[in-house]
Amino acid sequence: MRASRLLSVLLLLQNRGRLTARELADELEVSIRTIYRDMDALSASGVPVYADRGPDGGYSLLEGYRTHLTGMTADEADALALSGMPDAAAELGLGRVLAAAQLKVQAALPGELSDRAGRIAERFHLDAPGWFREADHVPTLTGVADAVWNQRLLRVRYRRWATGGREPEVERELAPLGLVLKAGTWYLVALPGDQADAEPRTYRIARILELETLDVRFDRPEGFDLWKYWHQRTQELTDALYQAEAEVRFSPRALELAPVILRPHTARALAESSWPADDEGWVRAVIPIESLAHARSELLALGAEVEVLGPPALREQMAETARTMASLYPV
């Protein structure tokens, strides 16, 4: 552990130049006293590190000195797959490992490429969670991830989303195949542990209430492709949800707001077709809807910029909501 930290100190000084003891301590999450001891150890081992005193002081390496001790551990190499998602890496318990791996990569690059990598990190950032929503609280995530990596069966207590009169909580034995991060929400793709020939299923990790990793190893299905499974599953879910349609008049303003207000599937269907417009620029379009209730709440967000023409039940729900709102705000 200390040897790894000493290498991290050395790479930080090499990549970033002069750093204070406080900056190093904060970066490595240790005490300042530990940094002092580490500097003594580096100096004793022949590393040309020196300290400048004063308000602008700090630790530096002798100009021109570079180390090539940048070999990665297996964990660091694995963590690089999440280099564009530091928050996700931290949730998986790989935050510090990822930081160490990135330091080693940067130190190993030639000067020009190292500078380019630094500029990219300064200018581009991936923020996975969706707008205006909190990410799930997932205390079991690191345990699930460990089981996925080591191919260990899991025993979980899981809270169902829609019970349909069944028990709201169930116990399951699962063979975890992979993790998916979708708009800030973590999902587990797994097989039922006692049904080797079953189809994979998807579980929201925030709904796992208790987790036990079993000392039983399973074999992954040959040829299983996590990306293909997830893409197919999400497409099937979308097709299953949007089985009805509504005819709606949209104002020019509503068409501008649609990509922001409407759900992606609905907004895409609206944008991908050519709809006839009247003299005032309003268009009549047919859009897919999940249910009358979902369509009502979605279209109400556009206010008086839309008019529902059909089905009649949806038009009546919109009218009833409008009448109720008007009674709350009498003129």
C-alpha positions as CSV (number, residue, x, y, z in Angstrom):
1,M,0.0,0.0,0.0
2,R,2.8,2.5,0.9
3,A,4.8,1.6,-2.2
4,S,1.7,2.3,-4.4
5,R,1.2,5.7,-2.6
6,L,4.9,6.7,-3.0
7,L,4.6,6.0,-6.7
8,S,1.4,8.1,-6.8
9,V,3.2,11.0,-5.1
10,L,6.0,10.7,-7.6
11,L,3.7,10.7,-10.6
12,L,1.6,13.6,-9.2
13,L,4.8,15.7,-9.0
14,Q,5.9,14.6,-12.4
15,N,2.6,15.3,-14.1
16,R,1.5,18.5,-12.3
17,G,4.7,20.2,-11.1
18,R,5.0,21.8,-7.7
19,L,2.4,20.8,-5.2
20,T,2.1,21.6,-1.5
21,A,1.9,19.0,1.2
22,R,-1.8,19.9,1.7
23,E,-2.6,19.4,-2.0
24,L,-0.9,16.0,-2.0
25,A,-2.6,15.0,1.2
26,D,-6.0,16.0,-0.2
27,E,-5.4,14.2,-3.5
28,L,-4.3,10.9,-1.8
29,E,-6.7,11.2,1.2
30,V,-3.9,10.9,3.8
31,S,-2.6,13.2,6.5
32,I,0.0,15.9,5.9
33,R,2.3,14.1,8.3
34,T,2.1,11.0,6.1
35,I,3.1,13.2,3.1
36,Y,6.2,14.4,5.1
37,R,7.2,10.8,5.8
38,D,6.7,9.9,2.1
39,M,8.9,12.7,1.0
40,D,11.6,11.6,3.3
41,A,11.3,8.1,1.9
42,L,11.5,9.3,-1.7
43,S,14.5,11.4,-1.0
44,A,16.3,8.5,0.8
45,S,15.6,6.3,-2.2
46,G,17.4,8.7,-4.5
47,V,14.5,10.5,-6.1
48,P,15.5,14.1,-6.6
49,V,12.6,15.8,-4.8
50,Y,13.1,19.1,-3.0
51,A,10.9,21.5,-1.1
52,D,10.6,25.3,-1.5
53,R,9.5,27.2,1.6
54,G,7.2,30.2,1.7
55,P,3.7,31.0,0.6
56,D,4.4,29.9,-3.0
57,G,6.4,26.9,-2.0
58,G,5.8,23.2,-2.2
59,Y,7.4,20.0,-3.4
60,S,9.0,19.6,-6.8
61,L,11.1,17.2,-8.8
62,L,14.5,18.2,-10.2
63,E,13.8,19.7,-13.6
64,G,14.1,17.1,-16.4
65,Y,13.7,14.1,-14.1
66,R,11.1,11.5,-15.2
67,T,10.3,8.1,-13.8
68,H,9.3,5.2,-16.0
69,L,8.0,3.1,-13.1
70,T,4.5,3.2,-14.4
71,G,3.4,-0.5,-14.5
72,M,-0.3,-0.9,-13.8
73,T,-1.9,-3.3,-11.5
74,A,-4.8,-5.5,-12.8
75,D,-7.3,-3.5,-10.9
76,E,-6.0,-0.2,-12.4
77,A,-6.2,-1.6,-15.9
78,D,-9.8,-2.7,-15.3
79,A,-10.7,0.7,-13.9
80,L,-9.5,2.5,-17.0
81,A,-12.7,1.2,-18.7
82,L,-14.5,3.8,-16.6
83,S,-12.1,6.6,-17.2
84,G,-14.9,8.8,-18.7
85,M,-17.2,8.2,-15.7
86,P,-15.4,9.0,-12.5
87,D,-18.6,9.2,-10.5
88,A,-19.6,5.7,-11.7
89,A,-16.1,4.4,-10.8
90,A,-16.4,5.9,-7.3
91,E,-19.8,4.1,-6.8
92,L,-18.2,0.9,-7.8
93,G,-15.4,1.4,-5.3
94,L,-12.8,2.1,-7.9
95,G,-12.3,5.9,-7.5
96,R,-8.8,5.8,-6.1
97,V,-7.7,2.9,-8.3
98,L,-8.9,4.8,-11.4
99,A,-7.0,8.0,-10.3
100,A,-3.8,6.0,-9.9
101,A,-4.3,4.3,-13.3
102,Q,-4.8,7.7,-15.0
103,L,-1.7,9.1,-13.4
104,K,0.4,6.2,-14.7
105,V,-1.0,6.5,-18.2
106,Q,-0.3,10.2,-18.3
107,A,3.2,9.7,-17.0
108,A,3.9,7.1,-19.6
109,L,2.8,9.2,-22.6
110,P,5.3,11.3,-24.5
111,G,5.2,15.0,-23.6
112,E,3.0,16.2,-26.5
113,L,0.4,13.4,-26.1
114,S,0.4,13.9,-22.3
115,D,-0.4,17.6,-22.9
116,R,-3.2,16.6,-25.3
117,A,-4.7,14.2,-22.8
118,G,-4.7,16.9,-20.2
119,R,-6.4,19.3,-22.5
120,I,-9.1,16.8,-23.3
121,A,-9.7,16.2,-19.6
122,E,-10.0,20.0,-19.1
123,R,-12.5,20.4,-21.9
124,F,-14.8,17.4,-21.9
125,H,-16.9,15.9,-19.2
126,L,-19.4,13.1,-19.2
127,D,-22.3,13.5,-16.7
128,A,-24.3,10.3,-16.8
129,P,-27.4,11.1,-14.6
130,G,-30.5,12.7,-16.2
131,W,-31.5,16.3,-15.6
132,F,-33.3,17.3,-12.4
133,R,-33.2,13.9,-10.7
134,E,-31.1,12.4,-8.1
135,A,-29.0,9.3,-8.8
136,D,-30.1,6.1,-7.0
137,H,-28.8,5.2,-3.6
138,V,-27.0,1.9,-4.2
139,P,-25.2,0.6,-1.1
140,T,-25.1,-2.9,-2.6
141,L,-23.5,-1.9,-5.8
142,T,-19.9,-2.8,-4.9
143,G,-21.0,-6.2,-3.7
144,V,-22.9,-6.8,-6.9
145,A,-20.0,-5.6,-9.1
146,D,-17.6,-8.0,-7.3
147,A,-19.9,-10.9,-7.9
148,V,-20.3,-10.0,-11.6
149,W,-16.5,-9.8,-12.0
150,N,-15.8,-13.0,-10.1
151,Q,-18.8,-15.0,-11.4
152,R,-20.3,-15.7,-8.0
153,L,-23.9,-16.5,-7.4
154,L,-25.9,-13.9,-5.4
155,R,-28.7,-14.4,-2.9
156,V,-30.8,-11.2,-2.8
157,R,-33.9,-9.8,-1.1
158,Y,-35.5,-7.7,-3.8
159,R,-38.4,-5.2,-3.7
160,R,-40.6,-5.5,-6.7
161,W,-41.8,-2.5,-8.7
162,A,-45.3,-3.7,-9.6
163,T,-46.6,-6.5,-7.4
164,G,-50.0,-7.2,-8.9
165,G,-51.2,-8.5,-5.6
166,R,-48.0,-10.6,-5.0
167,E,-45.6,-10.3,-2.2
168,P,-43.8,-6.9,-2.5
169,E,-40.4,-8.4,-1.5
170,V,-39.0,-11.6,-2.8
171,E,-35.8,-13.7,-2.3
172,R,-33.9,-14.7,-5.4
173,E,-30.7,-16.5,-6.3
174,L,-29.1,-14.9,-9.2
175,A,-26.2,-15.5,-11.6
176,P,-25.0,-11.9,-12.3
177,L,-23.9,-11.3,-15.9
178,G,-23.4,-7.6,-16.1
179,L,-24.1,-4.0,-14.9
180,V,-25.7,-1.2,-16.9
181,L,-25.7,2.5,-15.9
182,K,-28.7,4.1,-17.6
183,A,-29.2,7.9,-17.0
184,G,-27.9,7.6,-13.4
185,T,-29.7,4.4,-12.6
186,W,-27.8,1.1,-12.1
187,Y,-29.3,-2.1,-13.4
188,L,-28.1,-5.7,-12.9
189,V,-28.6,-8.2,-15.8
190,A,-28.7,-11.7,-14.3
191,L,-30.0,-15.3,-14.8
192,P,-32.1,-17.1,-12.2
193,G,-29.5,-19.1,-10.3
194,D,-31.5,-22.3,-10.5
195,Q,-32.5,-22.0,-14.1
196,A,-29.5,-22.4,-16.3
197,D,-31.6,-22.3,-19.6
198,A,-33.7,-19.3,-18.6
199,E,-33.5,-15.9,-20.3
200,P,-31.6,-13.1,-18.5
201,R,-33.7,-10.6,-16.5
202,T,-33.1,-7.0,-15.4
203,Y,-33.1,-5.8,-11.8
204,R,-32.8,-2.3,-10.5
205,I,-29.9,-2.4,-8.0
206,A,-31.5,0.3,-5.8
207,R,-34.3,-2.3,-5.1
208,I,-31.9,-4.9,-3.8
209,L,-32.5,-4.7,0.0
210,E,-30.1,-7.4,1.2
211,L,-27.2,-9.1,-0.6
212,E,-25.2,-12.2,0.1
213,T,-22.4,-13.5,-2.2
214,L,-22.4,-17.2,-2.3
215,D,-19.2,-19.3,-2.5
216,V,-20.5,-20.8,-5.7
217,R,-19.0,-20.0,-9.1
218,F,-21.2,-20.1,-12.2
219,D,-20.4,-20.3,-15.9
220,R,-21.4,-17.4,-18.1
221,P,-23.6,-18.3,-21.1
222,E,-21.4,-18.7,-24.2
223,G,-21.7,-15.8,-26.5
224,F,-23.7,-13.6,-24.2
225,D,-23.3,-9.9,-25.3
226,L,-24.4,-7.4,-22.7
227,W,-24.7,-4.5,-25.1
228,K,-26.9,-6.5,-27.5
229,Y,-29.1,-7.8,-24.7
230,W,-29.6,-4.3,-23.3
231,H,-30.3,-2.8,-26.7
232,Q,-32.8,-5.5,-27.6
233,R,-34.5,-5.3,-24.2
234,T,-34.9,-1.6,-24.2
235,Q,-36.4,-1.7,-27.7
236,E,-38.8,-4.5,-26.7
237,L,-39.8,-2.5,-23.6
238,T,-40.5,0.7,-25.7
239,D,-42.5,-1.3,-28.3
240,A,-44.6,-2.9,-25.5
241,L,-45.2,0.4,-23.8
242,Y,-46.2,2.5,-26.8
243,Q,-49.0,0.5,-28.4
244,A,-51.6,3.3,-28.7
245,E,-51.8,6.5,-30.7
246,A,-53.2,10.0,-30.3
247,E,-54.0,12.6,-32.9
248,V,-52.9,16.0,-31.7
249,R,-52.6,19.5,-33.1
250,F,-49.3,21.2,-32.3
251,S,-48.6,24.9,-32.5
252,P,-45.2,26.1,-33.8
253,R,-44.1,26.9,-30.3
254,A,-45.1,23.3,-29.2
255,L,-43.0,21.9,-32.0
256,E,-40.0,23.8,-30.6
257,L,-40.6,22.6,-27.1
258,A,-41.4,19.0,-28.0
259,P,-37.8,17.7,-27.8
260,V,-37.6,19.0,-24.2
261,I,-41.1,18.4,-22.9
262,L,-42.1,15.1,-24.6
263,R,-40.6,11.7,-23.9
264,P,-37.8,10.8,-26.4
265,H,-39.8,8.1,-28.2
266,T,-42.8,10.5,-28.7
267,A,-40.6,13.5,-29.7
268,R,-38.7,11.3,-32.2
269,A,-41.9,10.1,-33.8
270,L,-43.1,13.6,-34.1
271,A,-39.8,14.9,-35.6
272,E,-39.2,12.0,-38.0
273,S,-42.4,12.5,-40.1
274,S,-43.7,15.3,-42.2
275,W,-47.0,16.6,-41.0
276,P,-49.3,19.1,-42.9
277,A,-49.6,22.6,-41.4
278,D,-52.5,25.0,-41.5
279,D,-52.4,28.7,-42.2
280,E,-51.3,29.5,-38.6
281,G,-48.5,27.0,-38.7
282,W,-50.3,24.4,-36.5
283,V,-49.7,20.7,-37.6
284,R,-51.9,17.7,-37.1
285,A,-49.8,14.7,-36.1
286,V,-50.3,11.2,-34.9
287,I,-48.0,10.3,-31.9
288,P,-47.4,7.0,-30.0
289,I,-48.7,7.1,-26.4
290,E,-48.1,4.7,-23.5
291,S,-51.5,5.2,-21.8
292,L,-54.2,7.9,-21.5
293,A,-52.9,9.0,-18.1
294,H,-49.3,9.3,-19.3
295,A,-50.3,11.1,-22.5
296,R,-52.5,13.5,-20.5
297,S,-49.7,14.5,-18.1
298,E,-47.2,14.7,-21.0
299,L,-49.3,16.9,-23.2
300,L,-50.6,19.1,-20.4
301,A,-47.0,20.3,-20.0
302,L,-47.4,22.1,-23.3
303,G,-50.5,23.9,-22.1
304,A,-52.6,25.7,-24.7
305,E,-50.0,25.0,-27.4
306,V,-51.6,21.6,-28.1
307,E,-55.1,20.4,-28.9
308,V,-56.0,16.7,-28.5
309,L,-58.3,15.5,-31.4
310,G,-58.5,11.9,-30.4
311,P,-59.0,9.4,-29.0
312,P,-62.2,10.8,-27.5
313,A,-61.4,9.6,-24.0
314,L,-58.1,11.4,-24.0
315,R,-59.7,14.6,-25.4
316,E,-62.3,14.4,-22.6
317,Q,-59.6,13.9,-19.9
318,M,-57.7,17.0,-21.2
319,A,-61.0,19.0,-21.2
320,E,-61.9,17.9,-17.7
321,T,-58.4,18.9,-16.4
322,A,-58.7,22.3,-18.1
323,R,-62.1,22.9,-16.6
324,T,-60.8,22.0,-13.1
325,M,-57.8,24.2,-13.5
326,A,-60.0,27.1,-14.7
327,S,-62.2,26.7,-11.6
328,L,-59.1,27.2,-9.4
329,Y,-58.3,30.5,-11.2
330,P,-61.6,32.3,-11.7
331,V,-61.3,35.6,-13.7
